[in-house]
Structure formats: structure tokens, C-alpha cells
Amino acid sequence: MLTIELSRLRFFARHGLYKEEQALGAEYEVNLSVLHHPGVLPVRHIEDTLDYTAVYLLVKEHMQKPTPLLETVATNIAQEILTKFSQAEEIKITVTKIHPPIIAFEGSVGVSYVLKRNI
């Protein structure tokens, strides 16, 4: 198997349960890896692997849709990758809110999700 990785993708988005989060928005980071079976080895053509640009555009589209829960964002992205890319076998994704609106809190919060294709 081969893995493509998209790391430290930064987005401004309006995810959150509370109206203030949705109105103000926040910075998010997405880290993603997709394990897949390339069409041929060694890989010499984009048609034989996953196009990370197409995966990035899919992630970007989901990050632009305000969603109450990061869990929903992560699972929707993973499920759509499996749907759109038949060679994808496993997705690992982490979505992090860089500066959550929590009083007297330093750090970040996030969710991680792993989805495997049923074989």
C-alpha cells in the first residue's frame, strides 16, 4: 500500500455549536493520510495514484460548510474520500480548532477519525 499525506492544512471556518463561533469563525488545521493501492508500481503517472490536489479540494469544500461538530466534519470528509476514490483503503484524519473559545484555556481541541473500506 501507498500513503498520500496532506499535513498542516490551514483553514478559516465557521464550525461550532454556538452562534458566536459561527459568526466569528476560527482557524483550523487538518491532517490527513490516505492509504491506497496504486494502479502500478513504481508509480509514474497521476492516474496510477491518488491525486492529492483533488483530495485537498474535497477537504477545502467541507471546511467551507459551517457544521456544528468537528466529528461531523471529519467523518464526512473520510466517507467522501472512500466514495470518490475507489483505490482508497483507509483514511486517517484529524481536525483541530487552533484557538477554541474556552475561558482560561490554552491549547487546541480536535477530533481524529480512522475509516477503513470494508473488503
C-alpha positions in Angstrom: 0.0 0.0 0.0 1.0 3.6 -0.6 0.1 6.6 1.6 -0.5 10.2 0.5 -0.4 12.7 3.3 -1.7 16.2 3.5 -0.3 17.9 6.5 -1.0 21.2 8.4 -3.7 22.3 6.1 -5.0 25.6 7.5 -8.5 27.0 7.0 -10.6 29.8 8.4 -14.1 28.3 9.0 -17.3 28.8 10.9 -17.8 25.4 12.6 -19.2 25.3 16.1 -22.3 24.7 18.2 -22.6 28.3 19.4 -23.8 31.3 17.4 -20.6 33.3 18.4 -18.4 30.5 16.9 -20.4 30.6 13.7 -20.4 34.4 13.5 -16.7 34.9 14.3 -15.2 31.8 12.8 -11.8 30.3 13.8 -8.6 28.9 12.5 -8.5 25.1 11.9 -5.8 22.6 10.9 -6.4 19.4 9.1 -4.0 16.5 8.9 -4.9 13.6 6.6 -3.5 10.4 5.3 -5.0 8.1 2.7 -3.7 4.6 2.3 -4.3 3.2 -1.2 -3.4 0.6 -3.7 -1.6 2.3 -6.7 -2.6 1.0 -10.1 1.0 0.0 -10.8 4.5 0.2 -9.2 6.6 2.1 -9.5 4.1 5.0 -9.8 4.9 7.1 -12.8 1.6 8.7 -13.7 -1.0 10.5 -11.7 -3.7 8.1 -13.0 -1.9 5.3 -11.0 -2.2 7.0 -7.6 -4.4 9.4 -5.7 -4.3 13.0 -6.8 -3.6 14.9 -3.6 -4.8 18.1 -5.2 -8.3 16.5 -5.7 -8.2 15.3 -2.1 -7.3 18.8 -0.9 -10.1 20.4 -2.9 -12.6 17.9 -1.3 -11.3 18.8 2.2 -11.5 22.6 1.4 -15.1 22.2 0.3 -16.1 20.5 3.6 -14.2 23.1 5.6 -16.1 25.9 4.0 -19.5 24.4 5.0 -20.4 25.6 8.6 -21.0 22.5 10.6 -21.8 22.3 14.4 -19.5 19.4 15.3 -15.9 18.7 14.2 -16.8 15.0 14.5 -19.2 15.5 11.6 -16.6 17.4 9.5 -14.0 14.6 10.0 -16.4 11.7 9.3 -18.0 13.4 6.2 -14.5 14.0 4.7 -13.4 10.5 5.3 -16.6 9.0 3.9 -16.5 11.1 0.8 -12.9 10.2 0.1 -13.8 6.5 0.2 -16.8 7.2 -2.1 -14.9 9.3 -4.7 -11.6 7.3 -4.8 -12.1 3.6 -5.4 -8.4 2.8 -4.7 -8.5 4.4 -1.2 -8.5 1.7 1.5 -8.0 3.7 4.8 -8.3 7.3 5.8 -6.9 8.9 8.9 -8.0 12.4 9.6 -7.5 14.9 12.4 -9.4 18.3 12.5 -8.1 20.7 15.1 -9.6 24.0 16.3 -6.5 26.1 16.9 -7.9 28.6 19.4 -11.2 27.3 20.9 -13.4 29.8 22.6 -13.0 28.3 26.1 -12.3 30.7 29.0 -8.9 30.4 30.6 -7.9 27.7 28.1 -4.5 27.4 26.4 -4.1 24.8 23.7 -6.2 23.4 20.9 -9.0 20.9 20.6 -9.7 18.5 17.9 -11.0 15.1 16.7 -9.4 12.2 14.9 -11.1 9.6 12.9 -10.0 6.4 11.0 -12.2 4.8 8.4 -11.3 1.6 6.5 -13.0 0.3 3.5 -14.9 -3.0 4.1 -13.3 -5.6 2.0 
